[in-house]
Amino acid sequence: MMIGLGVTELIIILLVLLLLLAPIVIIMALIYIIYKIATKDKTPHQDEK
């Protein structure tokens, strides 16, 4: 019984960590994409040269 509860707790902890980390990774990815698009829009000619 103790081993079963330990495994269940580990699975729950892993799921909670994934739920907490997923939004952070998504937000960072969106910020990175928006930053790249904004940079390209501001300096389109410099990239060509």
PDB file of N, CA, C and O in Angstrom:
ATOM      1  N   MET A   1       0.843  -1.203   0.000  1.00  0.00           N
ATOM      2  CA  MET A   1       0.000   0.000   0.000  1.00  0.00           C
ATOM      3  C   MET A   1       0.888   1.269   0.000  1.00  0.00           C
ATOM      4  O   MET A   1       0.615   2.230  -0.719  1.00  0.00           O
ATOM      5  N   MET A   2       1.945   1.245   0.815  1.00  0.00           N
ATOM      6  CA  MET A   2       2.804   2.431   0.880  1.00  0.00           C
ATOM      7  C   MET A   2       3.455   2.711  -0.480  1.00  0.00           C
ATOM      8  O   MET A   2       3.541   3.861  -0.910  1.00  0.00           O
ATOM      9  N   ILE A   3       3.916   1.634  -1.158  1.00  0.00           N
ATOM     10  CA  ILE A   3       4.558   1.820  -2.467  1.00  0.00           C
ATOM     11  C   ILE A   3       3.540   2.388  -3.459  1.00  0.00           C
ATOM     12  O   ILE A   3       3.869   3.279  -4.242  1.00  0.00           O
ATOM     13  N   GLY A   4       2.308   1.876  -3.428  1.00  0.00           N
ATOM     14  CA  GLY A   4       1.267   2.346  -4.337  1.00  0.00           C
ATOM     15  C   GLY A   4       1.008   3.829  -4.127  1.00  0.00           C
ATOM     16  O   GLY A   4       0.901   4.596  -5.084  1.00  0.00           O
ATOM     17  N   LEU A   5       0.909   4.224  -2.856  1.00  0.00           N
ATOM     18  CA  LEU A   5       0.651   5.639  -2.569  1.00  0.00           C
ATOM     19  C   LEU A   5       1.844   6.485  -3.023  1.00  0.00           C
ATOM     20  O   LEU A   5       1.656   7.579  -3.555  1.00  0.00           O
ATOM     21  N   GLY A   6       3.055   5.993  -2.820  1.00  0.00           N
ATOM     22  CA  GLY A   6       4.247   6.748  -3.235  1.00  0.00           C
ATOM     23  C   GLY A   6       4.247   6.969  -4.742  1.00  0.00           C
ATOM     24  O   GLY A   6       4.515   8.077  -5.207  1.00  0.00           O
ATOM     25  N   VAL A   7       3.945   5.915  -5.511  1.00  0.00           N
ATOM     26  CA  VAL A   7       3.930   6.053  -6.976  1.00  0.00           C
ATOM     27  C   VAL A   7       2.844   7.029  -7.399  1.00  0.00           C
ATOM     28  O   VAL A   7       3.056   7.863  -8.280  1.00  0.00           O
ATOM     29  N   THR A   8       1.678   6.921  -6.768  1.00  0.00           N
ATOM     30  CA  THR A   8       0.574   7.826  -7.116  1.00  0.00           C
ATOM     31  C   THR A   8       0.960   9.272  -6.827  1.00  0.00           C
ATOM     32  O   THR A   8       0.678  10.168  -7.623  1.00  0.00           O
ATOM     33  N   GLU A   9       1.609   9.495  -5.680  1.00  0.00           N
ATOM     34  CA  GLU A   9       2.013  10.859  -5.334  1.00  0.00           C
ATOM     35  C   GLU A   9       3.036  11.389  -6.332  1.00  0.00           C
ATOM     36  O   GLU A   9       2.979  12.554  -6.725  1.00  0.00           O
ATOM     37  N   LEU A  10       3.985  10.524  -6.749  1.00  0.00           N
ATOM     38  CA  LEU A  10       4.995  10.957  -7.727  1.00  0.00           C
ATOM     39  C   LEU A  10       4.330  11.339  -9.044  1.00  0.00           C
ATOM     40  O   LEU A  10       4.695  12.341  -9.659  1.00  0.00           O
ATOM     41  N   ILE A  11       3.349  10.538  -9.481  1.00  0.00           N
ATOM     42  CA  ILE A  11       2.659  10.823 -10.747  1.00  0.00           C
ATOM     43  C   ILE A  11       1.927  12.156 -10.642  1.00  0.00           C
ATOM     44  O   ILE A  11       1.963  12.967 -11.567  1.00  0.00           O
ATOM     45  N   ILE A  12       1.254  12.381  -9.490  1.00  0.00           N
ATOM     46  CA  ILE A  12       0.519  13.638  -9.300  1.00  0.00           C
ATOM     47  C   ILE A  12       1.485  14.815  -9.318  1.00  0.00           C
ATOM     48  O   ILE A  12       1.205  15.842  -9.937  1.00  0.00           O
ATOM     49  N   ILE A  13       2.625  14.669  -8.640  1.00  0.00           N
ATOM     50  CA  ILE A  13       3.614  15.755  -8.600  1.00  0.00           C
ATOM     51  C   ILE A  13       4.118  16.052 -10.019  1.00  0.00           C
ATOM     52  O   ILE A  13       4.258  17.215 -10.396  1.00  0.00           O
ATOM     53  N   LEU A  14       4.391  15.000 -10.804  1.00  0.00           N
ATOM     54  CA  LEU A  14       4.877  15.196 -12.179  1.00  0.00           C
ATOM     55  C   LEU A  14       3.827  15.923 -13.018  1.00  0.00           C
ATOM     56  O   LEU A  14       4.156  16.815 -13.800  1.00  0.00           O
ATOM     57  N   LEU A  15       2.561  15.535 -12.850  1.00  0.00           N
ATOM     58  CA  LEU A  15       1.493  16.184 -13.618  1.00  0.00           C
ATOM     59  C   LEU A  15       1.383  17.652 -13.235  1.00  0.00           C
ATOM     60  O   LEU A  15       1.198  18.509 -14.098  1.00  0.00           O
ATOM     61  N   VAL A  16       1.498  17.946 -11.935  1.00  0.00           N
ATOM     62  CA  VAL A  16       1.398  19.343 -11.477  1.00  0.00           C
ATOM     63  C   VAL A  16       2.557  20.154 -12.041  1.00  0.00           C
ATOM     64  O   VAL A  16       2.366  21.285 -12.489  1.00  0.00           O
ATOM     65  N   LEU A  17       3.771  19.573 -12.021  1.00  0.00           N
ATOM     66  CA  LEU A  17       4.938  20.291 -12.564  1.00  0.00           C
ATOM     67  C   LEU A  17       4.740  20.573 -14.048  1.00  0.00           C
ATOM     68  O   LEU A  17       5.068  21.660 -14.525  1.00  0.00           O
ATOM     69  N   LEU A  18       4.200  19.591 -14.784  1.00  0.00           N
ATOM     70  CA  LEU A  18       3.973  19.797 -16.222  1.00  0.00           C
ATOM     71  C   LEU A  18       2.964  20.918 -16.443  1.00  0.00           C
ATOM     72  O   LEU A  18       3.134  21.747 -17.337  1.00  0.00           O
ATOM     73  N   LEU A  19       1.902  20.940 -15.617  1.00  0.00           N
ATOM     74  CA  LEU A  19       0.876  21.977 -15.764  1.00  0.00           C
ATOM     75  C   LEU A  19       1.455  23.351 -15.441  1.00  0.00           C
ATOM     76  O   LEU A  19       1.070  24.353 -16.044  1.00  0.00           O
ATOM     77  N   LEU A  20       2.385  23.392 -14.483  1.00  0.00           N
ATOM     78  CA  LEU A  20       2.973  24.678 -14.091  1.00  0.00           C
ATOM     79  C   LEU A  20       4.010  25.135 -15.118  1.00  0.00           C
ATOM     80  O   LEU A  20       4.115  26.328 -15.403  1.00  0.00           O
ATOM     81  N   LEU A  21       4.773  24.197 -15.672  1.00  0.00           N
ATOM     82  CA  LEU A  21       5.847  24.567 -16.609  1.00  0.00           C
ATOM     83  C   LEU A  21       5.317  24.824 -18.020  1.00  0.00           C
ATOM     84  O   LEU A  21       5.859  25.662 -18.741  1.00  0.00           O
ATOM     85  N   ALA A  22       4.261  24.111 -18.419  1.00  0.00           N
ATOM     86  CA  ALA A  22       3.734  24.257 -19.781  1.00  0.00           C
ATOM     87  C   ALA A  22       3.405  25.717 -20.124  1.00  0.00           C
ATOM     88  O   ALA A  22       3.856  26.206 -21.161  1.00  0.00           O
ATOM     89  N   PRO A  23       2.635  26.429 -19.287  1.00  0.00           N
ATOM     90  CA  PRO A  23       2.293  27.828 -19.623  1.00  0.00           C
ATOM     91  C   PRO A  23       3.536  28.702 -19.727  1.00  0.00           C
ATOM     92  O   PRO A  23       3.596  29.591 -20.576  1.00  0.00           O
ATOM     93  N   ILE A  24       4.534  28.461 -18.869  1.00  0.00           N
ATOM     94  CA  ILE A  24       5.753  29.272 -18.894  1.00  0.00           C
ATOM     95  C   ILE A  24       6.479  29.076 -20.226  1.00  0.00           C
ATOM     96  O   ILE A  24       6.930  30.042 -20.842  1.00  0.00           O
ATOM     97  N   VAL A  25       6.588  27.816 -20.666  1.00  0.00           N
ATOM     98  CA  VAL A  25       7.272  27.525 -21.931  1.00  0.00           C
ATOM     99  C   VAL A  25       6.510  28.138 -23.100  1.00  0.00           C
ATOM    100  O   VAL A  25       7.110  28.701 -24.017  1.00  0.00           O
ATOM    101  N   ILE A  26       5.182  28.026 -23.060  1.00  0.00           N
ATOM    102  CA  ILE A  26       4.360  28.582 -24.148  1.00  0.00           C
ATOM    103  C   ILE A  26       4.508  30.102 -24.200  1.00  0.00           C
ATOM    104  O   ILE A  26       4.650  30.677 -25.278  1.00  0.00           O
ATOM    105  N   ILE A  27       4.474  30.754 -23.029  1.00  0.00           N
ATOM    106  CA  ILE A  27       4.597  32.216 -22.981  1.00  0.00           C
ATOM    107  C   ILE A  27       5.968  32.634 -23.505  1.00  0.00           C
ATOM    108  O   ILE A  27       6.071  33.582 -24.282  1.00  0.00           O
ATOM    109  N   MET A  28       7.029  31.927 -23.080  1.00  0.00           N
ATOM    110  CA  MET A  28       8.374  32.263 -23.550  1.00  0.00           C
ATOM    111  C   MET A  28       8.462  32.105 -25.067  1.00  0.00           C
ATOM    112  O   MET A  28       9.076  32.929 -25.745  1.00  0.00           O
ATOM    113  N   ALA A  29       7.851  31.050 -25.595  1.00  0.00           N
ATOM    114  CA  ALA A  29       7.885  30.816 -27.040  1.00  0.00           C
ATOM    115  C   ALA A  29       7.149  31.938 -27.781  1.00  0.00           C
ATOM    116  O   ALA A  29       7.618  32.425 -28.810  1.00  0.00           O
ATOM    117  N   LEU A  30       5.991  32.340 -27.244  1.00  0.00           N
ATOM    118  CA  LEU A  30       5.224  33.409 -27.893  1.00  0.00           C
ATOM    119  C   LEU A  30       6.007  34.713 -27.873  1.00  0.00           C
ATOM    120  O   LEU A  30       6.048  35.430 -28.873  1.00  0.00           O
ATOM    121  N   ILE A  31       6.638  35.028 -26.722  1.00  0.00           N
ATOM    122  CA  ILE A  31       7.424  36.261 -26.621  1.00  0.00           C
ATOM    123  C   ILE A  31       8.578  36.224 -27.626  1.00  0.00           C
ATOM    124  O   ILE A  31       8.874  37.228 -28.274  1.00  0.00           O
ATOM    125  N   TYR A  32       9.230  35.058 -27.752  1.00  0.00           N
ATOM    126  CA  TYR A  32      10.352  34.933 -28.682  1.00  0.00           C
ATOM    127  C   TYR A  32       9.888  35.140 -30.122  1.00  0.00           C
ATOM    128  O   TYR A  32      10.540  35.843 -30.895  1.00  0.00           O
ATOM    129  N   ILE A  33       8.758  34.526 -30.478  1.00  0.00           N
ATOM    130  CA  ILE A  33       8.235  34.664 -31.848  1.00  0.00           C
ATOM    131  C   ILE A  33       7.844  36.110 -32.121  1.00  0.00           C
ATOM    132  O   ILE A  33       8.170  36.656 -33.175  1.00  0.00           O
ATOM    133  N   ILE A  34       7.140  36.737 -31.161  1.00  0.00           N
ATOM    134  CA  ILE A  34       6.718  38.132 -31.350  1.00  0.00           C
ATOM    135  C   ILE A  34       7.940  39.031 -31.475  1.00  0.00           C
ATOM    136  O   ILE A  34       7.950  39.960 -32.283  1.00  0.00           O
ATOM    137  N   TYR A  35       8.981  38.755 -30.670  1.00  0.00           N
ATOM    138  CA  TYR A  35      10.203  39.574 -30.715  1.00  0.00           C
ATOM    139  C   TYR A  35      10.870  39.453 -32.090  1.00  0.00           C
ATOM    140  O   TYR A  35      11.322  40.449 -32.653  1.00  0.00           O
ATOM    141  N   LYS A  36      10.928  38.228 -32.626  1.00  0.00           N
ATOM    142  CA  LYS A  36      11.547  38.028 -33.946  1.00  0.00           C
ATOM    143  C   LYS A  36      10.737  38.748 -35.013  1.00  0.00           C
ATOM    144  O   LYS A  36      11.312  39.401 -35.885  1.00  0.00           O
ATOM    145  N   ILE A  37       9.407  38.640 -34.959  1.00  0.00           N
ATOM    146  CA  ILE A  37       8.564  39.302 -35.968  1.00  0.00           C
ATOM    147  C   ILE A  37       8.726  40.814 -35.866  1.00  0.00           C
ATOM    148  O   ILE A  37       8.843  41.493 -36.885  1.00  0.00           O
ATOM    149  N   ALA A  38       8.733  41.346 -34.646  1.00  0.00           N
ATOM    150  CA  ALA A  38       8.870  42.797 -34.454  1.00  0.00           C
ATOM    151  C   ALA A  38      10.228  43.266 -34.973  1.00  0.00           C
ATOM    152  O   ALA A  38      10.332  44.323 -35.596  1.00  0.00           O
ATOM    153  N   THR A  39      11.270  42.470 -34.711  1.00  0.00           N
ATOM    154  CA  THR A  39      12.608  42.854 -35.171  1.00  0.00           C
ATOM    155  C   THR A  39      12.661  42.861 -36.702  1.00  0.00           C
ATOM    156  O   THR A  39      13.259  43.759 -37.296  1.00  0.00           O
ATOM    157  N   LYS A  40      12.047  41.877 -37.336  1.00  0.00           N
ATOM    158  CA  LYS A  40      12.067  41.821 -38.804  1.00  0.00           C
ATOM    159  C   LYS A  40      11.270  42.974 -39.393  1.00  0.00           C
ATOM    160  O   LYS A  40      11.663  43.541 -40.413  1.00  0.00           O
ATOM    161  N   ASP A  41      10.141  43.331 -38.756  1.00  0.00           N
ATOM    162  CA  ASP A  41       9.316  44.414 -39.274  1.00  0.00           C
ATOM    163  C   ASP A  41      10.035  45.756 -39.156  1.00  0.00           C
ATOM    164  O   ASP A  41       9.899  46.616 -40.026  1.00  0.00           O
ATOM    165  N   LYS A  42      10.808  45.934 -38.068  1.00  0.00           N
ATOM    166  CA  LYS A  42      11.473  47.223 -37.847  1.00  0.00           C
ATOM    167  C   LYS A  42      12.647  47.402 -38.806  1.00  0.00           C
ATOM    168  O   LYS A  42      12.884  48.506 -39.296  1.00  0.00           O
ATOM    169  N   THR A  43      13.388  46.318 -39.079  1.00  0.00           N
ATOM    170  CA  THR A  43      14.590  46.447 -39.916  1.00  0.00           C
ATOM    171  C   THR A  43      14.569  45.415 -41.047  1.00  0.00           C
ATOM    172  O   THR A  43      15.341  44.456 -41.026  1.00  0.00           O
ATOM    173  N   PRO A  44      13.684  45.610 -42.036  1.00  0.00           N
ATOM    174  CA  PRO A  44      13.626  44.651 -43.150  1.00  0.00           C
ATOM    175  C   PRO A  44      14.783  44.844 -44.123  1.00  0.00           C
ATOM    176  O   PRO A  44      15.287  43.877 -44.694  1.00  0.00           O
ATOM    177  N   HIS A  45      15.205  46.103 -44.312  1.00  0.00           N
ATOM    178  CA  HIS A  45      16.261  46.382 -45.287  1.00  0.00           C
ATOM    179  C   HIS A  45      17.626  45.982 -44.739  1.00  0.00           C
ATOM    180  O   HIS A  45      18.479  45.509 -45.491  1.00  0.00           O
ATOM    181  N   GLN A  46      17.840  46.165 -43.448  1.00  0.00           N
ATOM    182  CA  GLN A  46      19.141  45.825 -42.857  1.00  0.00           C
ATOM    183  C   GLN A  46      19.395  44.318 -42.963  1.00  0.00           C
ATOM    184  O   GLN A  46      20.530  43.886 -43.160  1.00  0.00           O
ATOM    185  N   ASP A  47      18.323  43.522 -42.828  1.00  0.00           N
ATOM    186  CA  ASP A  47      18.497  42.068 -42.924  1.00  0.00           C
ATOM    187  C   ASP A  47      18.938  41.688 -44.344  1.00  0.00           C
ATOM    188  O   ASP A  47      19.752  40.781 -44.523  1.00  0.00           O
ATOM    189  N   GLU A  48      18.395  42.387 -45.352  1.00  0.00           N
ATOM    190  CA  GLU A  48      18.763  42.075 -46.729  1.00  0.00           C
ATOM    191  C   GLU A  48      20.212  42.449 -47.001  1.00  0.00           C
ATOM    192  O   GLU A  48      20.933  41.711 -47.673  1.00  0.00           O
ATOM    193  N   LYS A  49      20.634  43.587 -46.483  1.00  0.00           N
ATOM    194  CA  LYS A  49      22.016  44.038 -46.684  1.00  0.00           C
ATOM    195  C   LYS A  49      22.947  43.242 -45.758  1.00  0.00           C
ATOM    196  O   LYS A  49      24.158  43.461 -45.763  1.00  0.00           O
TER     197      LYS A  49
END
